Amino acid sequence: MSLKKINTVLAAAFILFILWFGAEFILSPETTAPGFGLPSWPSGDGDGFLIIKGIRDVVLALVLGILLVTGHRRALGWALLVEALAAYGDMATVLAHHGSVATALGVHGLTATLMVVNGLLMMRETRKAAAAPATPAPQPA
């Protein structure tokens, strides 16, 4: 399998994962929230904050999806690198609020790191394509 296909499959997997996770926070925040890793959750009308988190994730996934579908691979690489900051931020938030270290590192940290790796691979792939010498057009005899 070529590097381009591997990168495409990885990017698509991240997009679907982020989209699914965000949709879960929008549709059923009270059942999804405990898996985030924080020790306690807002009560009463606090579910609105959880829905905001879900909307953020859905929007992040849609940006990546649009870049993947339209073939803007270098921009997709950059977006993966930048959007990994959201997952690192989630990891830092869980750790700072005395949440589950296993979830912080195993879910948020691992997701962010894999996004960075995929983004760097995407950037490497597009750099190689840009650096490849263009084949001259055949000249008529």
Short mmCIF file of the C-alpha atoms (twelve columns), coordinates in Angstrom:
data_MODEL
# 
_entry.id   MODEL 
# 
loop_
_atom_site.group_PDB 
_atom_site.id 
_atom_site.type_symbol 
_atom_site.label_atom_id 
_atom_site.label_alt_id 
_atom_site.label_comp_id 
_atom_site.label_asym_id 
_atom_site.label_seq_id 
_atom_site.Cartn_x 
_atom_site.Cartn_y 
_atom_site.Cartn_z 
_atom_site.pdbx_PDB_model_num 
ATOM 1   C CA . MET A 1   0.000   0.000  0.000   1 
ATOM 2   C CA . SER A 2   1.389   3.404  -0.964  1 
ATOM 3   C CA . LEU A 3   2.118   6.178  1.527   1 
ATOM 4   C CA . LYS A 4   -0.656  8.249  -0.056  1 
ATOM 5   C CA . LYS A 5   -3.236  5.503  0.538   1 
ATOM 6   C CA . ILE A 6   -2.056  4.928  4.112   1 
ATOM 7   C CA . ASN A 7   -2.271  8.672  4.838   1 
ATOM 8   C CA . THR A 8   -5.736  8.835  3.275   1 
ATOM 9   C CA . VAL A 9   -7.007  5.903  5.350   1 
ATOM 10  C CA . LEU A 10  -5.536  7.354  8.560   1 
ATOM 11  C CA . ALA A 11  -6.979  10.799 7.861   1 
ATOM 12  C CA . ALA A 12  -10.394 9.317  7.072   1 
ATOM 13  C CA . ALA A 13  -10.271 7.296  10.317  1 
ATOM 14  C CA . PHE A 14  -9.493  10.439 12.341  1 
ATOM 15  C CA . ILE A 15  -12.264 12.348 10.621  1 
ATOM 16  C CA . LEU A 16  -14.833 9.636  11.316  1 
ATOM 17  C CA . PHE A 17  -13.666 9.237  14.927  1 
ATOM 18  C CA . ILE A 18  -13.842 12.977 15.639  1 
ATOM 19  C CA . LEU A 19  -17.199 13.268 13.875  1 
ATOM 20  C CA . TRP A 20  -18.626 10.325 15.834  1 
ATOM 21  C CA . PHE A 21  -17.291 11.578 19.158  1 
ATOM 22  C CA . GLY A 22  -18.628 15.091 18.529  1 
ATOM 23  C CA . ALA A 23  -22.042 13.787 17.481  1 
ATOM 24  C CA . GLU A 24  -22.213 11.693 20.663  1 
ATOM 25  C CA . PHE A 25  -21.620 14.814 22.776  1 
ATOM 26  C CA . ILE A 26  -24.381 16.638 20.907  1 
ATOM 27  C CA . LEU A 27  -26.938 13.807 20.962  1 
ATOM 28  C CA . SER A 28  -26.368 12.374 24.441  1 
ATOM 29  C CA . PRO A 29  -23.893 14.468 26.432  1 
ATOM 30  C CA . GLU A 30  -24.830 12.927 29.783  1 
ATOM 31  C CA . THR A 31  -23.889 9.402  28.683  1 
ATOM 32  C CA . THR A 32  -20.815 10.389 26.645  1 
ATOM 33  C CA . ALA A 33  -19.273 12.824 29.120  1 
ATOM 34  C CA . PRO A 34  -17.936 10.276 31.647  1 
ATOM 35  C CA . GLY A 35  -15.644 8.827  28.959  1 
ATOM 36  C CA . PHE A 36  -13.909 12.197 28.540  1 
ATOM 37  C CA . GLY A 37  -11.860 11.654 31.695  1 
ATOM 38  C CA . LEU A 38  -12.891 14.474 34.026  1 
ATOM 39  C CA . PRO A 39  -13.901 13.533 37.593  1 
ATOM 40  C CA . SER A 40  -17.132 15.572 37.617  1 
ATOM 41  C CA . TRP A 41  -19.505 17.190 35.166  1 
ATOM 42  C CA . PRO A 42  -21.721 20.258 35.191  1 
ATOM 43  C CA . SER A 43  -25.124 19.714 36.719  1 
ATOM 44  C CA . GLY A 44  -28.434 21.316 35.867  1 
ATOM 45  C CA . ASP A 45  -28.139 23.322 32.676  1 
ATOM 46  C CA . GLY A 46  -24.423 22.547 32.352  1 
ATOM 47  C CA . ASP A 47  -25.091 20.096 29.527  1 
ATOM 48  C CA . GLY A 48  -24.896 23.074 27.174  1 
ATOM 49  C CA . PHE A 49  -21.128 23.169 27.677  1 
ATOM 50  C CA . LEU A 50  -20.892 19.519 26.682  1 
ATOM 51  C CA . ILE A 51  -22.888 20.195 23.521  1 
ATOM 52  C CA . ILE A 52  -20.488 23.044 22.700  1 
ATOM 53  C CA . LYS A 53  -17.626 20.530 22.927  1 
ATOM 54  C CA . GLY A 54  -19.523 18.252 20.537  1 
ATOM 55  C CA . ILE A 55  -20.107 21.059 18.057  1 
ATOM 56  C CA . ARG A 56  -16.395 21.922 18.191  1 
ATOM 57  C CA . ASP A 57  -15.480 18.321 17.363  1 
ATOM 58  C CA . VAL A 58  -17.983 18.079 14.513  1 
ATOM 59  C CA . VAL A 59  -16.677 21.317 12.973  1 
ATOM 60  C CA . LEU A 60  -13.059 20.135 13.308  1 
ATOM 61  C CA . ALA A 61  -13.996 16.880 11.563  1 
ATOM 62  C CA . LEU A 62  -15.848 18.674 8.771   1 
ATOM 63  C CA . VAL A 63  -12.842 20.901 8.039   1 
ATOM 64  C CA . LEU A 64  -10.605 17.834 7.760   1 
ATOM 65  C CA . GLY A 65  -13.208 16.015 5.666   1 
ATOM 66  C CA . ILE A 66  -13.553 18.854 3.193   1 
ATOM 67  C CA . LEU A 67  -9.783  19.066 2.752   1 
ATOM 68  C CA . LEU A 68  -9.565  15.296 2.236   1 
ATOM 69  C CA . VAL A 69  -12.443 15.110 -0.249  1 
ATOM 70  C CA . THR A 70  -11.243 18.096 -2.270  1 
ATOM 71  C CA . GLY A 71  -7.704  16.714 -2.464  1 
ATOM 72  C CA . HIS A 72  -5.991  19.579 -0.657  1 
ATOM 73  C CA . ARG A 73  -3.513  17.200 0.937   1 
ATOM 74  C CA . ARG A 74  -0.911  19.741 2.072   1 
ATOM 75  C CA . ALA A 75  -3.600  21.868 3.704   1 
ATOM 76  C CA . LEU A 76  -4.973  18.684 5.289   1 
ATOM 77  C CA . GLY A 77  -1.538  17.985 6.753   1 
ATOM 78  C CA . TRP A 78  -1.373  21.474 8.242   1 
ATOM 79  C CA . ALA A 79  -4.936  21.214 9.566   1 
ATOM 80  C CA . LEU A 80  -4.158  17.871 11.243  1 
ATOM 81  C CA . LEU A 81  -1.148  19.453 12.935  1 
ATOM 82  C CA . VAL A 82  -3.132  22.443 14.162  1 
ATOM 83  C CA . GLU A 83  -6.234  20.489 15.179  1 
ATOM 84  C CA . ALA A 84  -4.084  18.130 17.246  1 
ATOM 85  C CA . LEU A 85  -3.769  21.087 19.613  1 
ATOM 86  C CA . ALA A 86  -7.441  20.638 20.547  1 
ATOM 87  C CA . ALA A 87  -6.780  17.039 21.621  1 
ATOM 88  C CA . TYR A 88  -3.625  18.057 23.509  1 
ATOM 89  C CA . GLY A 89  -5.711  20.780 25.159  1 
ATOM 90  C CA . ASP A 90  -8.309  18.196 26.175  1 
ATOM 91  C CA . MET A 91  -5.521  16.054 27.630  1 
ATOM 92  C CA . ALA A 92  -4.110  19.003 29.588  1 
ATOM 93  C CA . THR A 93  -7.582  19.926 30.856  1 
ATOM 94  C CA . VAL A 94  -8.248  16.408 32.148  1 
ATOM 95  C CA . LEU A 95  -4.842  16.299 33.871  1 
ATOM 96  C CA . ALA A 96  -5.195  19.817 35.335  1 
ATOM 97  C CA . HIS A 97  -8.578  18.958 36.828  1 
ATOM 98  C CA . HIS A 98  -7.385  15.717 38.455  1 
ATOM 99  C CA . GLY A 99  -9.195  13.527 35.969  1 
ATOM 100 C CA . SER A 100 -8.263  10.089 34.736  1 
ATOM 101 C CA . VAL A 101 -4.585  9.999  33.771  1 
ATOM 102 C CA . ALA A 102 -5.225  6.874  31.683  1 
ATOM 103 C CA . THR A 103 -7.939  8.627  29.675  1 
ATOM 104 C CA . ALA A 104 -5.917  11.837 29.377  1 
ATOM 105 C CA . LEU A 105 -2.902  10.045 27.965  1 
ATOM 106 C CA . GLY A 106 -4.529  7.005  26.350  1 
ATOM 107 C CA . VAL A 107 -7.383  8.780  24.587  1 
ATOM 108 C CA . HIS A 108 -6.590  12.471 24.196  1 
ATOM 109 C CA . GLY A 109 -2.777  12.292 24.144  1 
ATOM 110 C CA . LEU A 110 -2.654  9.285  21.835  1 
ATOM 111 C CA . THR A 111 -5.234  10.780 19.466  1 
ATOM 112 C CA . ALA A 112 -3.313  14.062 19.314  1 
ATOM 113 C CA . THR A 113 0.016   12.335 18.748  1 
ATOM 114 C CA . LEU A 114 -1.393  10.150 15.970  1 
ATOM 115 C CA . MET A 115 -2.879  13.260 14.355  1 
ATOM 116 C CA . VAL A 116 0.550   14.927 14.448  1 
ATOM 117 C CA . VAL A 117 2.210   11.840 12.944  1 
ATOM 118 C CA . ASN A 118 -0.425  11.648 10.192  1 
ATOM 119 C CA . GLY A 119 -0.121  15.395 9.539   1 
ATOM 120 C CA . LEU A 120 3.667   15.129 9.263   1 
ATOM 121 C CA . LEU A 121 3.375   12.133 6.938   1 
ATOM 122 C CA . MET A 122 0.918   14.104 4.809   1 
ATOM 123 C CA . MET A 123 3.344   17.037 4.681   1 
ATOM 124 C CA . ARG A 124 6.213   14.705 3.764   1 
ATOM 125 C CA . GLU A 125 4.119   13.110 1.022   1 
ATOM 126 C CA . THR A 126 3.210   16.463 -0.523  1 
ATOM 127 C CA . ARG A 127 6.781   17.776 -0.182  1 
ATOM 128 C CA . LYS A 128 8.103   14.784 -2.136  1 
ATOM 129 C CA . ALA A 129 5.478   15.307 -4.837  1 
ATOM 130 C CA . ALA A 130 6.361   19.000 -5.130  1 
ATOM 131 C CA . ALA A 131 10.095  18.253 -5.288  1 
ATOM 132 C CA . ALA A 132 9.778   15.570 -7.966  1 
ATOM 133 C CA . PRO A 133 11.108  16.797 -11.297 1 
ATOM 134 C CA . ALA A 134 8.454   17.315 -13.915 1 
ATOM 135 C CA . THR A 135 8.775   14.970 -16.842 1 
ATOM 136 C CA . PRO A 136 9.262   16.924 -20.019 1 
ATOM 137 C CA . ALA A 137 6.519   16.674 -22.586 1 
ATOM 138 C CA . PRO A 138 7.414   14.603 -25.617 1 
ATOM 139 C CA . GLN A 139 8.657   16.772 -28.424 1 
ATOM 140 C CA . PRO A 140 7.418   16.177 -31.976 1 
ATOM 141 C CA . ALA A 141 10.091  14.838 -34.286 1 
# 
